[in-house]
């Protein structure tokens, strides 16, 4: 392996990092509301794995601006997931801006990101206990 191969990010795994002012509060939210348990824990953070990817909640004195989607899960049935998470107490964002409006917490999104191979998608957003804006999406093929 030459130096260029070691510096190439194309083969690297991507891992999301989300700030948390309180790891205890965040752990409770991710467990009780999302049904996720940390697979590793250190004094400064919690590691989670979902669907072959991973994300970390790290202890931070700063806060997330919560003005954009920081992480999202792709699901096969967004209505079922939104319903179940709502039953657990997750509060979904209501959006009503030009070109994007939610109904019952779910938006129909025209077009799609080119890498997904779908004609459109449906999306829903909620905030975790730390103010991070998280999303759920279902590609429409």
C-alpha positions in Angstrom: 0.0 0.0 0.0 1.5 3.3 -1.0 1.1 6.7 0.7 -1.8 7.7 -1.7 -3.8 4.6 -0.8 -3.5 5.4 2.9 -4.7 8.9 2.4 -7.7 8.1 0.2 -11.0 8.5 2.0 -13.1 6.7 -0.7 -12.5 3.4 1.1 -12.9 4.7 4.6 -16.0 4.1 6.8 -18.0 7.2 7.7 -19.0 7.6 11.3 -21.3 10.4 12.6 -20.5 12.3 15.8 -23.3 14.0 17.7 -22.7 16.4 20.6 -24.4 15.7 24.0 -24.3 18.0 27.0 -25.5 15.1 29.1 -24.5 11.6 28.2 -26.8 10.1 30.8 -29.8 12.0 29.4 -28.8 11.1 25.9 -28.4 7.4 26.8 -31.9 7.4 28.3 -33.4 9.1 25.2 -31.7 6.7 22.7 -32.7 3.7 24.8 -36.2 4.6 25.9 -37.4 6.4 22.8 -35.4 4.8 19.9 -34.7 1.4 21.4 -30.9 1.6 20.9 -28.3 0.5 23.3 -24.6 1.7 23.3 -22.2 -1.1 22.2 -19.2 0.7 23.7 -18.9 3.3 26.4 -16.0 5.6 27.4 -15.9 8.5 29.8 -16.3 10.9 26.9 -18.9 9.2 24.7 -21.2 6.4 23.7 -20.9 4.3 20.5 -24.0 2.9 18.7 -24.2 0.6 15.7 -27.2 0.5 13.3 -27.4 -1.4 10.0 -23.7 -1.7 9.5 -22.9 2.0 10.4 -22.0 3.6 13.6 -22.4 6.9 15.4 -21.1 8.4 18.6 -22.6 10.7 21.1 -19.7 12.6 22.6 -19.6 14.8 25.8 -19.6 18.4 24.7 -20.0 21.8 26.4 -21.4 23.2 23.1 -24.8 22.5 21.6 -26.1 21.6 18.2 -27.7 24.4 16.3 -30.4 21.9 15.3 -31.0 23.8 12.0 -30.2 20.9 9.7 -30.5 17.1 9.6 -27.4 15.8 11.3 -28.1 12.1 10.9 -30.9 10.0 9.4 -32.0 6.4 9.2 -33.4 4.9 5.9 -36.4 2.7 6.6 -38.8 0.6 4.5 -42.0 1.8 6.1 -41.8 5.3 7.4 -45.5 5.4 8.6 -44.9 2.4 10.8 -41.7 3.8 12.2 -43.1 7.2 12.9 -46.2 5.7 14.5 -44.0 3.4 16.8 -41.6 6.2 17.8 -44.5 8.6 18.4 -46.1 5.9 20.6 -42.8 5.9 22.6 -42.9 9.7 23.0 -40.8 11.0 20.1 -42.1 14.3 19.0 -41.9 14.9 15.2 -41.2 18.3 13.7 -43.9 20.0 11.7 -42.5 21.7 8.6 -44.3 24.1 6.4 -41.9 26.0 4.0 -42.1 26.5 0.3 -41.5 23.0 -1.3 -41.7 21.1 1.9 -44.7 20.4 4.1 -45.3 17.6 6.6 -48.7 16.0 7.2 -48.9 13.9 10.3 -45.1 14.3 10.7 -44.2 13.0 7.3 -43.2 15.0 4.2 -43.4 14.0 0.6 -40.1 15.1 -0.9 -40.0 15.7 -4.7 -36.9 14.5 -6.5 -34.2 12.7 -4.5 -30.5 12.6 -3.9 -28.9 11.1 -7.0 -27.0 8.4 -5.2 -30.1 6.6 -3.9 -31.6 5.6 -7.2 -35.2 6.5 -6.2 -37.6 9.0 -7.8 -38.5 10.7 -4.5 -38.6 10.0 -0.8 -40.7 10.6 2.3 -39.1 12.1 5.4 -39.7 12.9 9.0 -37.6 14.8 11.5 -37.3 14.9 15.3 -34.8 16.2 17.9 -33.0 14.0 20.4 -32.6 15.0 24.1 -29.6 17.1 23.2 -31.2 19.2 20.4 -29.7 17.2 17.5 -32.0 17.2 14.5 -32.4 13.6 13.3 -34.3 12.2 10.3 -36.0 9.2 9.0 -36.5 8.6 5.3 -38.1 6.1 3.0 -37.0 6.1 -0.7 -39.8 5.9 -3.2 -38.6 3.8 -6.2 
